């Protein structure tokens, strides 16, 4: 079987959630199924081969698909022609889009319907594209995968009877996220926070990630406790970050806030494992990998009680209203005041993270591939 995979998010210094999900699953599938050929199709030149093996072929097909006209051309004409040229049996689309013109059977992964719930967090032209074409993608795809039961129910509610099938294949924490020694924690803190403890927020700086309310919560925490605790944001400047950066210039505790920018996976894993607690109170998430990555690293988690996050965190996280900084701050204070509770949440988190694995995800994904091939044969 020849399996084509859309790899446009396998980018140097820009892998993030969608890309991490696809890379993690297909690294396993390539190794587990050497008898099949995998063709990874990029839309631009890349410096790093994210997935290697004797059964792997990487091809670059321009132009870069980064705006609506380019989306339509790349998926429906340029990439579709390349997939047909390699005589692919199946075309995997991990990012919510697919080709409406290709005759090759397709599996589409729709992570969430953020454009429905937090439309202002998405550029208007991309939002228009999602609104217009998502129902067409669901109808066109031979099978549809999503990443949480929340997203599955959300898709069914908004687009009843559109998808031929809709299965959940959840992600997991990567192996590099694990507890580290006291000495390594001290090294990380010396490098980033002058040796002080810190709360960690992972994600691109954008309104959807709720960074302004996290700043407000941190202000309350600092007001209640005259500690040297820091707040670290690990992520690139993403969509509509200007308001955050402007407010940060006059923020009372600016000297206690650290912006790392985009960091490598290795550094992110060390930053996560060395933090006092992880704060991930986004306005909306289809899954939320940083929750599990913090838990697997032995770090307590404060997250939001909306969308998929309670499903991911279970009883191993503390939950807050995303738009109520005082509830976020209250949990920060609780962890700070009670080392016993903090250790309890660490143990619960370690157990929770073990319930998810990339091997399980890859096996479920492979079943979807086989089902697609069986129907199309």
N, C-alpha and C positions, 0 to 999 in steps of 0.2 A: 504494500500500500504506500502511496506517495501522499504525504500530508503537508499541505502548505499552511504556513502560520504567518499572520500579519504581525510584523515585528517593529512597527513604526514607533513604539514607545520604548524600545530597547536603546535608550540614548545615553551617551556618556554624560555624567553629572546631572541626569534628569530622569532616573528610572522611576522612583516613587511608587505609589500604590499599585496602579494598573500594571505597570511593567514588572514590579516585584512578583505579583501574582502569576503572571504568564511565565516569567523566567524560572520561578521556583517549580512550577508544575512541569514545564517542558524539559528542564534539565533532568528530571526523573524519568519522564516518558522516553526521552532519547536513549537513556542508559538501559531502561527496562525492555525496550523493544528495538533491538539492533537490526532486526530483520526488515524494519520499515524505514523508509527515507523521509526525512523532514526537510522542507524547504522554507527557510525563514526569509521573508520579504521585507526589506527596509525601504523607507522612502527618502533616505539621505545617507551619505557616507558616514561611517561610524569607525571609531578607533579600536573598539573592543569587541571581540566575539563573545557574546554573553553565553552562548551554548555551543559546545564543541563535541565532535565525535565523527567517526568514519561514515556515519549515516546522516550527516548534516551538510546541507548546502545553504550558503547565505548569498542572497542577491540583492542588489540595490536598484530600485525602480523609482526614478523621479517623475515629476517634480514633487517636492515636499508637500505633504497633505496637511496644511496648517490653516486653511480657511475654506469657506463653503464651496466656491468653485473648484478648488483643488481637491476637496473631499470627493466631489462628484466625479471628477475626471480620474482621479487615482483609483478609487474603488471600482468604478464601473467600466473604465476603459484600460488604463495603463496596467494596473496590477492584475485586473481580470485577464488581460491578454497574457501576462507573464505566467499566471497560474495555469492557464490552458496550455501554454507552451511546454511547461514541465509535466503535463498530463497528470495533474494532481487529482486524487480521488476525493479528497475532502479539503476544504479551506476553513481554517480556524480564525475567527475574528474576536480577539479578546477585549475589545474596547467599545462595544456597544453599537458599532457601525457594521454594515456589510454591503456587498455589491448587490444591487437590484437587477443587474443585467447578466451576471455570470450564471452559467448553467451548472457549475460545479457545486455539489452539496456543501452547505455552510453550517457551521456551529457558531453562534454568536453569544458572547458573554456580556450581559448587561449588569453592571455592578450596582447601579441604583438609578432612581429617577430624580436626581437632585434638581434637575431643571424644572420639575413640578413643584418641589417643596421650598427650594431656596433659589428662585430664578435670578435674583440680583447678584448671586455669587458667580454667575456665568456670563461671559460676554454675549451681547445681544445677538450677534450673528450665529454663534454656536447654539444659543438657546433656540433660535428660530429653526436651525437645522434639526436639533433634537425633537422639538415639538412636531415638526412636519414629517420627519422620516422615521421616527421610532416605531410607530404602528406599522409602517411598511417593512421595516427590518424584521419585526416580530413575525409578520406574515410570510416573508420571504425565507427566513432561516429554516432549515430542516429541523434543527433543535436549538433550544435556548437554555443557557446556563446562567444562574445568578449566584450571589455569594452568601446570602443569608435567607432565613425563612421570612424575615421582615421584608426584604426586597422581593421575594417571591410573591408574597401576599399583596404587596404594593403594586407590582406589575399586573397581577390578576385583577386587582380592583380598577386600575386605570385603563387596562386594555383587555377586557374579558374576551375570551375566545379568539384572540389574535395569534398566540403562539401555538404551534403544533405540539410542543412539549416544553416543560419548564422545570428544570431540576436545580437543586442547590448543591454547589461545590464550594465549600468554605475554604478560606486560606488558613494560615497558621504562622507562628513565629519562626523565623529563620534560626538555624542552628547557632549562628554567631551570637545570638542574644542569649546570654547566660550570666549567672552571678559571677562576680570577680572578687579577687582578694581585697583585703583592707588596704594593702600597699598600692594596688592598682587604683583603687578609688581615690586615695590621697594624691596620686600622680595626676589623675584627671582633674580633680578639684584645684590643684595647684596651677594647672595649665589654663583653666577656664574661669575659675571663680576665686582666685587668690586664696585657695585652700578652704573656702567656706562651703557648707551644705547648700544644696539648691533644689528647687522644684524644676522639673523639665517639661516643656511643651514641644511636641514633635509635629511638624507639618508646615506647609508653605504659609507664608504670611498673607492671609486673605480674610475677608469678612466671614466666610463660611466656617473658618476654624475658631472664630469667637475670641480672637486675641485681645480685643479691647476690654471685654468683660473679665478676662483673666488678669489683665493689668489692674482693673478696679478691685478684684478680689485680693490681689497681692498687696494693694494699698491698705485694705482693711486688715490683712494679716500683719503687716508691718506696724500698723497703728496699735494693734492689740499686743504685739510682741516686739520689743526693741531688740531684735536679734540681727545677726549678720547674714541671715538666709538670703540667697540669691534666686533669681528667676531666669532660667535659660530657655531661649527659643531656638530650636534646631530646625532650620528649614530655609528654603530660598524665599526671596521676595516674589510673591505670586500675583494673583489678580487683585487689583484695587488695594494695594498695600500702602498707598500714599497717606491715607488718613491715619493709619496706625503709626507710621513713621513721624508724621507731623506732631501727633499728640505725645509721642515718646520724647520729643525734644524738650517739652515742658513738664514731663512727668516727675513728680516729687522724688521718686526713688529711682531715677534714671541710672544712677551709679550702681544700683543693685540688679540691673537688667542686662543680660548678655545675649546678643544676637550672633549666632555662629555662622549664619548663612548656610548654604548647602554643604553637607559633610558626607564623606564616604561612608559606606555601610560599616566598615570597621570602626571608624570613629563614633558613628551613631550608636553602635552596640556598646561601646565603652562609656559613652555619655549616659546612656540609658541605665546601665547597670550601676553606675556610680551616683545616680541621683537619689535624693531623699524620698521623692515621690514623683509620679508622672501625672500630669494634668492634661486630660484629653476631653474637653467639654465642647466639642464641635456642635454646630447647629443642626447638622444632618450628616449621617454616614451610612453607606450601604453595608459596611462591615466594621472597619477600624482596626487594622493590623497593629498599630502602636499600642493598643490595649494589651494584646496577647504578648507582644514583644517585651513590654515592661514587666508583665507578670512572670514570664519565663526568665527574666533577668533578676528576679527576686526583689522587685520594686512594687510598693503599693500603688494603686491606681485610683484617681478621682476622675470620673467620666460623666457624661450627660445621660439623663434618663429619657432621651428621645431616640427615635428611629431604631437602628439595629444594635446600639451600644449595650442596652441591658441584656440582649440575647447573647452577645459575645462575652460580657463580663460576668454574667450570672450573679452568684452571691459573693464573688471574689473582688468586687469593686465597691467604692463609695460613689453614690449618685447624687447629682446636683441639677437643678434647673439651669439650662444654659444661659438664660437671660437674667439670672439672679445672682450677681456677684457675691452677695452675702452668704448664699448657701455654699458656693464654691469655697469661700474664705473659711466658713465654719468647718468644713472638712479638712482644710489645710491646718487649721488650728487643732482639731481633734487628733490628727496624726502627730502633730508637733508635741502635744501635751501628753499623749499616751503611747509610750514605747511598746507597751503590751499589745495595744490594738494594732499598732503598726506591724509588729511581728506576726500577729494573727492574720492580717491582710496579706502579708508576704506569703505565708504558707498556703492560704487559700488560692492565691494567684498562681503559685507554682503548680498546684494540683489542677487548677482550671486550664492552664496552658497545655497540660499534657493531654487534654481531651481533643486537641486539634493537632493534625500532622499533615505535612505536605505529601507524605506517602499515601495517606488515605485520600487526600484531594486528587492526587494523580490517578489513583485507581478508579475513582468515581468519574474523572474526566475521560479516562480511557474507555470506560463502559459507554459513555455518550458517543465517543468516536466510533466504536464498534456498532452501536445501534444505528448511527447515521449511515455507515457503510452497508449494513444489512438491508436497510430500507431502500437505499439507492441502487443496490445491485440488481 
